[in-house]
């Protein structure tokens, strides 16, 4: 079900993706997948309301917190987004892929806020560790 849902997301058929997720027997991934679908549909207030009481005690909860921060960014609440993303980035117990993605999202938040210097610092940190990570190389080139 998750794979089919992802395929619909790639095709930007979000309603079909969401319908499949709602048919899956709920487990720890289902709420996270629904947050992703709602974020992709720009339903930022729904992402925020569905991720109330976030924490970073587990990778799954920290990922929910990351989506909440992304939605906060898109609604202009940069301080809230930074608060959540900083907590994830600083964590020593979470999966490295999650902390990298959170650092990437923090860089995008800096960009949206107009702080190119801080965005560049985060992108360069990621590039130093993984030069093939998403579009970091292109983002660095745009900022220089």
Buried (B, 14 or more C-beta within 10 A) or exposed (E): BBEEBBEBBEEEEBEBBBEBBEEBEEEEBBBBBBBBBBBBBEBBEBBBEBBEEBEBEEBBBBBBBBBBBBBBBBEEBBEBBBEBBBBBBEBEEBEEEBBBBBBBBBBBBBBBBEBBEBBBBBBBBBBEEEEEBEEBBEBBEEBE
